[in-house]
């Protein structure tokens, strides 16, 4: 069985895409994200992916698999825990929301890395388009639940880790999501 790194490299070769200098490998089975720089592992982070099985299909609420690129970086300079609505900071920390709203939903906080699929028919185009599905790597108001599935399809990261990661990656860097 191939490692996520081998799968990433094979996918790049198959698609004729040059591997980026900075790569994020998301492993749904272990709820981890590894950051690589120049093919070397730099750091591993505990994350959360979807409560539902992995899926690339629109409205499935599953975390999409395959090769992606960071299409947009949103939220530079915002404080940890800042809540975003429609990718715009609300000016409020998640703790300022009522207990009921905080408890029932995963708020989008801290930073957003908006992903675009690179595999036509797999995670790009039609009803499998990760960008059109608004698939992000983002912060959460439920950091105490990281390490177990809890999202509606996105990749959730602790605020401190996300800020560190955000400062390292750029638009065009690649993200490989595997089961």
N, C-alpha and C positions, 0 to 999 in steps of 0.2 A: 504494500500500500504506500502511495506517495505521501510525502510530508506536504504541508501547506506551501512551503517554499518551492518544492519541486513542482507542485501543481501550478503555482504562480508562474514559474519559468516556462513550463510547457504551454500554458495559455498564452503567454507573450509570444512565444515562437509560433504557435498555431495562428495567432492573429497578426503576426508580423509587426508587433509593437515592441519598441525598445523599452526594457525595464527602466523605471525611474530610479534616481539615486536614493529616494526615500520611499519606502513601501510600508503599508500597514497590512498585517495579516490578521484577519478576524476568524476565530475558530468558534463556531456555534456550539460544538460538542463540549468544549472546555470553558466556554464563556470567558475567553481571553482575547486580547489584542496584542500582537507583537509589533514593535516598531523596529524597522531595519534601515540602516544607512549604509550605502555602498556595499550591499549584500551581507553586511554584518548585523547580527541582532544587537539592539541597543537596550531595549527595555520591554518588559511585559506588563500589561495592565489587566486588572479584573474589570469585566464589562457585563452588560446584560443585553441579550437580543430578545427576539419576539417570544411571547407566551405561546404563540401558535407555531406549527411546524414551518421550517424554512420554505419560502415560496417567492417566486418572482412575479406572480400574477397580481394585477391591480385589484385592490379591495380585499386581498387575502389576509392582510395584516401580518404576513410572514416576513422574516428577514430574507432579502434576496441574496442568492449566492452568485459567485462569478467575479470577474475582474471589473473593477470600477476605477474611476479617477475622481479626484477631488475637484469638483466643478466650481465651487464657491466656498470662501472662508468668511464667516459672518460673526461679528461680535468682538472684534479686537478692542481691548481697553475697557470692556465692561467688567464690573465686579463679579466675583464668583457668586453663583446663585441667581443672577439676573434672569428674569423670565422674558422669553421672546414669544410674540404672537405674530404670525405671518412674517417671521424672520426679522422683526423689528423689536428692539428692547422696549419693555413696558415701563421701565423706570422703577419696577418693584422687584424685590427679592422674593423668592418662593415662600419664605416664612411669613410674608405679609398677606398671603392668601389664607382664606379661612381653612380650618382643619378639614372640613368636609371636602373642599375643592382639592386641597393638598393630598388627601387620602385617596380620592377616587381616580385621580388622573396623573399620568406622567407628564409633568410640565417640561417644556423645552427650555433649558437653562444654560447659562455661562458662555458657551460658544457653539457654533454650528459649522460642521464640515458637510456640505451638501454634495452627495455622490451622484455621479452620472455613470451608467453602465456602459461598458465598452464592447459587449458581445451582442450583436444584432440578433434579435429573436430570443435571446436568453435573458438579458437585463437591459436591453436598449430597444426602443421602438414598440409600437403597438400597445398591447395590454400588459407588457412586461417591463415597462420603462421605469427604472429606478428614480431617475430625475423627476419625471412626471408624478411619481408616487411620493415625492418629497422624503426620500430616504436620507437620513442624516446620521452622522456621529455627533452626539450632543450630550450636554449635562442633564442631570435629573434631580428631582426633589426627593427621590427615594434611594439615596446612596447606600442606606443600610441594607438594601435588598440586592445590591450588585453581586454578581457571581451566579445568579439564577435568572432564568428567563422571566421578563416582566414587561417588555416593550410592545408597541403596536407595529413593529417592523424595523425600527431604527436601532442603532447601536448606542447604548447608554454608557457614559463614563463619568467617574467622580470628577468634581469641579477642578480640584488641584491637578489631577492627572491630565484632564482635558486642556487646561491652560498650558501646561508643559508641552503637550503634544501639538497643540495649535501653533505654538511658537516655533516648532520644528518643521512642520509640513507646509507645503505651498500648493496652490492651484496647479493641477497637472500631475501631482504625485499619485501613486496608484494604491488601491485598496483591494485586496483579494479576500473575499468572504467564502469560507468553506464550511461544510457541515462538520 
